[in-house]
Amino acid sequence: MITNFVTLLTPEQVKRVHEASLEILEQVGMLVRNERARQIFFDGEVPNFQVIIPDFGVVEGPFQITSIEYAGSHNGEATYELALASAGALSFTAI
Protein backbone atom coordinates (compact mmCIF):
# COMPACT_ATOMS: atom_id res chain seq x y z
CA MET A 1 0.00 0.00 0.00
CA ILE A 2 1.25 3.49 -0.85
CA THR A 3 1.52 5.65 2.25
CA ASN A 4 3.55 8.60 0.95
CA PHE A 5 1.70 11.13 -1.13
CA VAL A 6 3.12 14.07 -3.04
CA THR A 7 1.03 17.20 -3.31
CA LEU A 8 1.88 18.96 -6.54
CA LEU A 9 -0.57 21.81 -6.08
CA THR A 10 -2.44 23.00 -3.05
CA PRO A 11 -6.22 23.24 -3.30
CA GLU A 12 -5.86 27.04 -3.50
CA GLN A 13 -3.38 26.72 -6.39
CA VAL A 14 -5.72 24.34 -8.23
CA LYS A 15 -8.54 26.86 -7.77
CA ARG A 16 -6.36 29.71 -9.11
CA VAL A 17 -5.30 27.67 -12.17
CA HIS A 18 -8.92 26.73 -12.85
CA GLU A 19 -10.11 30.35 -12.56
CA ALA A 20 -7.29 31.59 -14.81
CA SER A 21 -8.15 28.94 -17.41
CA LEU A 22 -11.79 29.99 -17.44
CA GLU A 23 -10.77 33.63 -17.78
CA ILE A 24 -8.53 32.82 -20.76
CA LEU A 25 -11.32 30.89 -22.49
CA GLU A 26 -13.82 33.66 -21.80
CA GLN A 27 -11.55 36.40 -23.14
CA VAL A 28 -9.97 34.54 -26.05
CA GLY A 29 -12.61 32.00 -26.98
CA MET A 30 -12.23 29.11 -29.38
CA LEU A 31 -13.03 28.78 -33.06
CA VAL A 32 -14.87 25.53 -33.75
CA ARG A 33 -15.65 24.33 -37.21
CA ASN A 34 -18.96 22.71 -36.29
CA GLU A 35 -19.30 20.11 -38.99
CA ARG A 36 -15.75 18.79 -38.62
CA ALA A 37 -15.93 18.78 -34.81
CA ARG A 38 -19.17 16.78 -34.89
CA GLN A 39 -17.69 14.30 -37.36
CA ILE A 40 -14.55 13.81 -35.24
CA PHE A 41 -16.70 13.34 -32.12
CA PHE A 42 -19.17 10.84 -33.59
CA ASP A 43 -16.49 8.88 -35.46
CA GLY A 44 -14.37 8.66 -32.31
CA GLU A 45 -11.35 10.00 -34.19
CA VAL A 46 -8.19 11.06 -32.37
CA PRO A 47 -6.59 13.66 -34.65
CA ASN A 48 -3.68 15.92 -33.82
CA PHE A 49 -4.79 19.28 -32.46
CA GLN A 50 -2.87 22.47 -31.88
CA VAL A 51 -4.13 24.37 -28.84
CA ILE A 52 -2.77 27.91 -28.69
CA ILE A 53 -2.77 29.57 -25.27
CA PRO A 54 -2.08 33.26 -25.91
CA ASP A 55 0.95 34.73 -24.13
CA PHE A 56 1.84 31.26 -22.82
CA GLY A 57 2.44 28.54 -25.39
CA VAL A 58 1.22 25.91 -27.81
CA VAL A 59 0.19 22.36 -26.91
CA GLU A 60 0.19 19.89 -29.80
CA GLY A 61 -0.69 16.25 -30.07
CA PRO A 62 -3.52 13.74 -30.32
CA PHE A 63 -6.74 14.63 -28.52
CA GLN A 64 -10.16 13.04 -28.42
CA ILE A 65 -13.26 15.22 -28.25
CA THR A 66 -15.06 13.76 -25.24
CA SER A 67 -18.08 16.06 -25.31
CA ILE A 68 -19.67 18.84 -27.33
CA GLU A 69 -22.15 21.21 -25.72
CA TYR A 70 -24.36 23.51 -27.76
CA ALA A 71 -26.46 26.37 -26.40
CA GLY A 72 -28.60 28.99 -28.07
CA SER A 73 -30.22 32.23 -27.08
CA HIS A 74 -33.30 34.19 -28.02
CA ASN A 75 -31.45 36.41 -30.51
CA GLY A 76 -30.04 33.61 -32.66
CA GLU A 77 -26.59 33.44 -31.10
CA ALA A 78 -25.11 30.05 -30.38
CA THR A 79 -22.28 28.94 -28.15
CA TYR A 80 -20.26 25.74 -28.38
CA GLU A 81 -18.13 24.07 -25.77
CA LEU A 82 -15.70 21.21 -26.41
CA ALA A 83 -13.99 18.97 -23.89
CA LEU A 84 -10.71 17.46 -25.06
CA ALA A 85 -8.80 14.57 -23.51
CA SER A 86 -5.19 13.93 -24.41
CA ALA A 87 -4.80 10.65 -26.26
CA GLY A 88 -1.04 10.30 -26.46
CA ALA A 89 2.21 12.19 -26.13
CA LEU A 90 1.86 15.97 -26.21
CA SER A 91 4.42 18.64 -26.93
CA PHE A 92 4.57 22.13 -25.49
CA THR A 93 6.25 25.14 -27.07
CA ALA A 94 6.50 28.34 -25.07
CA ILE A 95 5.54 31.54 -26.87
N, CA, C and O of each residue as an XYZ file, in Angstrom:
380
protein
N       0.835     -1.172      0.000
C       0.000      0.000      0.000
C       0.889      1.247      0.000
O       1.904      1.295      0.694
N       0.498      2.248     -0.780
C       1.249      3.493     -0.846
C       0.845      4.371      0.335
O      -0.336      4.651      0.537
N       1.829      4.797      1.103
C       1.524      5.646      2.254
C       2.070      7.057      2.096
O       1.645      7.960      2.818
N       2.991      7.269      1.180
C       3.555      8.599      0.948
C       2.881      9.239     -0.259
O       2.857      8.664     -1.347
N       2.342     10.418     -0.059
C       1.697     11.133     -1.133
C       2.458     12.419     -1.403
O       3.010     13.026     -0.485
N       2.487     12.828     -2.650
C       3.120     14.073     -3.044
C       2.018     15.028     -3.481
O       1.204     14.688     -4.339
N       1.991     16.191     -2.908
C       1.027     17.202     -3.306
C       1.718     18.144     -4.277
O       2.619     18.892     -3.897
N       1.291     18.102     -5.528
C       1.881     18.963     -6.538
C       1.342     20.384     -6.440
O       2.097     21.349     -6.564
N       0.062     20.510     -6.221
C      -0.570     21.812     -6.085
C      -1.478     21.786     -4.860
O      -2.126     20.782     -4.567
N      -1.508     22.893     -4.167
C      -2.440     23.003     -3.050
C      -3.838     23.212     -3.613
O      -3.982     23.591     -4.775
N      -4.864     22.972     -2.814
C      -6.222     23.238     -3.299
C      -6.402     24.688     -3.770
O      -7.111     24.930     -4.747
N      -5.777     25.644     -3.096
C      -5.862     27.043     -3.504
C      -5.197     27.259     -4.864
O      -5.711     28.014     -5.690
N      -4.057     26.601     -5.104
C      -3.381     26.722     -6.389
C      -4.220     26.102     -7.505
O      -4.292     26.654     -8.603
N      -4.845     24.974     -7.237
C      -5.724     24.344     -8.227
C      -6.866     25.294     -8.574
O      -7.219     25.454     -9.742
N      -7.437     25.917     -7.556
C      -8.536     26.863     -7.775
C      -8.067     28.042     -8.626
O      -8.785     28.467     -9.531
N      -6.874     28.575     -8.352
C      -6.355     29.707     -9.113
C      -6.088     29.327    -10.572
O      -6.374     30.110    -11.479
N      -5.539     28.129    -10.801
C      -5.296     27.669    -12.174
C      -6.613     27.513    -12.916
O      -6.734     27.917    -14.073
N      -7.605     26.922    -12.241
C      -8.915     26.726    -12.852
C      -9.545     28.070    -13.224
O     -10.045     28.233    -14.337
N      -9.521     29.035    -12.296
C     -10.107     30.345    -12.556
C      -9.378     31.066    -13.689
O     -10.015     31.712    -14.521
N      -8.056     30.962    -13.727
C      -7.288     31.590    -14.810
C      -7.623     30.950    -16.154
O      -7.722     31.646    -17.164
N      -7.796     29.637    -16.171
C      -8.151     28.940    -17.412
C      -9.510     29.403    -17.931
O      -9.677     29.649    -19.126
N     -10.474     29.519    -17.025
C     -11.795     29.991    -17.435
C     -11.732     31.422    -17.954
O     -12.420     31.769    -18.914
N     -10.917     32.243    -17.326
C     -10.772     33.628    -17.776
C     -10.164     33.685    -19.181
O     -10.610     34.469    -20.019
N      -9.153     32.861    -19.436
C      -8.532     32.818    -20.763
C      -9.556     32.403    -21.810
O      -9.656     33.030    -22.865
N     -10.316     31.352    -21.527
C     -11.316     30.886    -22.491
C     -12.395     31.938    -22.721
O     -12.866     32.113    -23.845
N     -12.785     32.637    -21.658
C     -13.816     33.663    -21.797
C     -13.322     34.833    -22.634
O     -14.070     35.359    -23.458
N     -12.080     35.247    -22.437
C     -11.546     36.403    -23.140
C     -11.111     36.073    -24.561
O     -11.300     36.880    -25.471
N     -10.533     34.902    -24.756
C      -9.966     34.539    -26.046
C     -10.960     33.757    -26.888
O     -11.089     34.001    -28.088
N     -11.655     32.831    -26.272
C     -12.611     31.997    -26.981
C     -11.938     30.886    -27.769
O     -10.739     30.641    -27.635
N     -12.733     30.226    -28.588
C     -12.227     29.114    -29.377
C     -13.037     29.030    -30.661
O     -14.267     29.055    -30.626
N     -12.366     28.934    -31.768
C     -13.035     28.781    -33.056
C     -13.273     27.292    -33.296
O     -12.335     26.494    -33.284
N     -14.517     26.932    -33.511
C     -14.869     25.532    -33.746
C     -15.547     25.420    -35.099
O     -16.550     26.084    -35.360
N     -15.010     24.602    -35.932
C     -15.654     24.332    -37.208
C     -16.659     23.217    -36.952
O     -16.297     22.041    -36.906
N     -17.908     23.590    -36.787
C     -18.959     22.707    -36.288
C     -19.016     21.350    -36.976
O     -18.968     20.310    -36.319
N     -19.115     21.365    -38.267
C     -19.305     20.108    -38.993
C     -18.145     19.148    -38.749
O     -18.364     17.964    -38.492
N     -16.925     19.645    -38.827
C     -15.751     18.788    -38.622
C     -15.681     18.299    -37.176
O     -15.371     17.133    -36.929
N     -15.966     19.178    -36.229
C     -15.933     18.777    -34.813
C     -16.948     17.673    -34.539
O     -16.645     16.702    -33.846
N     -18.146     17.825    -35.082
C     -19.170     16.780    -34.895
C     -18.713     15.459    -35.499
O     -18.884     14.402    -34.891
N     -18.135     15.518    -36.686
C     -17.690     14.297    -37.360
C     -16.591     13.603    -36.552
O     -16.623     12.385    -36.374
N     -15.620     14.382    -36.065
C     -14.549     13.815    -35.241
C     -15.146     13.152    -34.004
O     -14.770     12.035    -33.647
N     -16.080     13.848    -33.353
C     -16.701     13.341    -32.122
C     -17.444     12.030    -32.376
O     -17.213     11.039    -31.685
N     -18.336     12.027    -33.366
C     -19.168     10.842    -33.595
C     -18.392      9.674    -34.186
O     -18.763      8.519    -33.977
N     -17.323      9.957    -34.919
C     -16.494      8.878    -35.462
C     -15.471      8.369    -34.448
O     -14.808      7.361    -34.689
N     -15.341      9.060    -33.317
C     -14.372      8.659    -32.306
C     -12.928      8.832    -32.765
O     -12.034      8.128    -32.295
N     -12.705      9.766    -33.681
C     -11.351     10.000    -34.191
C     -10.472     10.620    -33.107
O     -10.965     11.216    -32.149
N      -9.173     10.467    -33.278
C      -8.194     11.057    -32.367
C      -7.151     11.791    -33.216
O      -6.014     11.335    -33.333
N      -7.536     12.928    -33.808
C      -6.590     13.655    -34.652
C      -5.628     14.493    -33.818
O      -5.823     14.676    -32.617
N      -4.598     14.993    -34.469
C      -3.685     15.923    -33.816
C      -4.336     17.298    -33.795
O      -4.869     17.765    -34.802
N      -4.284     17.931    -32.640
C      -4.788     19.282    -32.463
C      -3.629     20.180    -32.083
O      -2.603     19.721    -31.581
N      -3.808     21.457    -32.330
C      -2.868     22.472    -31.879
C      -3.689     23.453    -31.044
O      -4.548     24.162    -31.568
N      -3.416     23.483    -29.749
C      -4.128     24.371    -28.838
C      -3.194     25.529    -28.511
O      -2.137     25.335    -27.910
N      -3.590     26.727    -28.908
C      -2.770     27.911    -28.692
C      -3.298     28.651    -27.468
O      -4.464     29.043    -27.418
N      -2.424     28.835    -26.486
C      -2.768     29.565    -25.274
C      -2.025     30.895    -25.362
O      -0.815     30.941    -25.141
N      -2.736     31.978    -25.683
C      -2.083     33.262    -25.905
C      -1.173     33.678    -24.747
O      -1.505     33.486    -23.577
N      -0.038     34.241    -25.093
C       0.954     34.728    -24.126
C       1.502     33.621    -23.231
O       2.066     33.910    -22.176
N       1.346     32.366    -23.629
C       1.843     31.262    -22.820
C       2.558     30.223    -23.669
O       3.762     30.014    -23.522
N       1.805     29.564    -24.570
C       2.440     28.544    -25.386
C       1.464     27.777    -26.251
O       0.281     28.106    -26.336
N       1.990     26.745    -26.891
C       1.217     25.910    -27.807
C       1.354     24.458    -27.369
O       2.461     23.961    -27.163
N       0.214     23.783    -27.229
C       0.188     22.359    -26.907
C      -0.255     21.638    -28.167
O      -1.287     21.974    -28.748
N       0.523     20.644    -28.593
C       0.186     19.891    -29.800
C       0.215     18.404    -29.512
O       1.014     17.918    -28.711
N      -0.675     17.696    -30.186
C      -0.690     16.250    -30.075
C      -2.083     15.691    -30.285
O      -3.015     16.426    -30.611
N      -2.220     14.384    -30.095
C      -3.520     13.744    -30.318
C      -4.485     13.997    -29.152
O      -4.141     13.818    -27.984
N      -5.687     14.414    -29.506
C      -6.744     14.626    -28.520
C      -8.013     13.962    -29.018
O      -8.238     13.846    -30.222
N      -8.831     13.531    -28.086
C     -10.158     13.037    -28.421
C     -11.167     14.045    -27.894
O     -11.040     14.530    -26.770
N     -12.170     14.357    -28.706
C     -13.257     15.219    -28.246
C     -14.179     14.336    -27.422
O     -14.807     13.419    -27.951
N     -14.259     14.615    -26.120
C     -15.057     13.764    -25.235
C     -16.474     14.270    -25.048
O     -17.354     13.511    -24.640
N     -16.710     15.550    -25.343
C     -18.084     16.058    -25.308
C     -18.172     17.348    -26.110
O     -17.199     18.090    -26.246
N     -19.356     17.587    -26.631
C     -19.668     18.837    -27.331
C     -20.968     19.349    -26.732
O     -21.963     18.625    -26.675
N     -20.956     20.590    -26.288
C     -22.150     21.207    -25.719
C     -22.564     22.369    -26.618
O     -21.733     23.194    -26.997
N     -23.822     22.430    -26.949
C     -24.363     23.514    -27.755
C     -25.393     24.267    -26.915
O     -26.135     23.660    -26.142
N     -25.435     25.570    -27.068
C     -26.461     26.366    -26.397
C     -26.865     27.496    -27.334
O     -26.055     27.988    -28.120
N     -28.106     27.892    -27.240
C     -28.599     28.986    -28.066
C     -29.260     30.039    -27.197
O     -29.500     29.828    -26.008
N     -29.546     31.167    -27.806
C     -30.222     32.227    -27.077
C     -31.358     32.778    -27.921
O     -31.530     32.399    -29.080
N     -32.114     33.659    -27.337
C     -33.295     34.192    -28.015
C     -32.973     35.014    -29.259
O     -33.829     35.154    -30.132
N     -31.769     35.559    -29.364
C     -31.449     36.411    -30.506
C     -30.651     35.693    -31.589
O     -30.019     36.346    -32.420
N     -30.669     34.377    -31.593
C     -30.036     33.612    -32.657
C     -28.571     33.285    -32.443
O     -27.972     32.594    -33.267
N     -27.982     33.761    -31.360
C     -26.586     33.436    -31.095
C     -26.479     32.012    -30.578
O     -27.394     31.487    -29.944
N     -25.350     31.409    -30.863
C     -25.110     30.051    -30.383
C     -23.726     29.990    -29.769
O     -22.805     30.677    -30.213
N     -23.588     29.168    -28.752
C     -22.279     28.937    -28.152
C     -21.989     27.445    -28.218
O     -22.902     26.618    -28.206
N     -20.713     27.117    -28.287
C     -20.264     25.738    -28.379
C     -19.153     25.532    -27.360
O     -18.309     26.405    -27.159
N     -19.161     24.395    -26.734
C     -18.126     24.072    -25.769
C     -17.633     22.658    -26.048
O     -18.426     21.722    -26.157
N     -16.316     22.513    -26.163
C     -15.697     21.212    -26.410
C     -14.901     20.799    -25.189
O     -14.291     21.638    -24.525
N     -14.905     19.520    -24.894
C     -13.995     18.975    -23.888
C     -13.038     18.053    -24.623
O     -13.464     17.163    -25.359
N     -11.744     18.267    -24.422
C     -10.709     17.463    -25.063
C      -9.976     16.642    -24.017
O      -9.732     17.113    -22.906
N      -9.629     15.420    -24.373
C      -8.798     14.574    -23.514
C      -7.569     14.166    -24.312
O      -7.673     13.731    -25.458
N      -6.406     14.313    -23.691
C      -5.187     13.926    -24.413
C      -5.232     12.426    -24.682
O      -5.702     11.642    -23.858
N      -4.735     12.053    -25.844
C      -4.801     10.652    -26.262
C      -3.413     10.150    -26.698
O      -3.298      9.278    -27.560
N      -2.390     10.705    -26.098
C      -1.041     10.302    -26.460
C      -0.046     11.363    -25.998
O      -0.370     12.247    -25.205
N       1.153     11.249    -26.511
C       2.209     12.188    -26.127
C       1.913     13.577    -26.673
O       1.539     13.732    -27.835
N       2.083     14.582    -25.823
C       1.859     15.968    -26.211
C       3.168     16.719    -26.182
O       4.092     16.359    -25.453
N       3.240     17.765    -26.981
C       4.415     18.638    -26.934
C       3.971     20.037    -26.548
O       2.851     20.451    -26.845
N       4.856     20.756    -25.886
C       4.570     22.129    -25.489
C       5.674     23.028    -25.992
O       6.854     22.720    -25.824
N       5.305     24.133    -26.607
C       6.255     25.140    -27.073
C       5.865     26.466    -26.450
O       4.755     26.955    -26.663
N       6.773     27.048    -25.682
C       6.497     28.342    -25.072
C       6.483     29.427    -26.130
O       7.247     29.382    -27.095
N       5.610     30.399    -25.941
C       5.537     31.538    -26.870
C       6.393     32.658    -26.306
O       6.491     33.725    -26.912
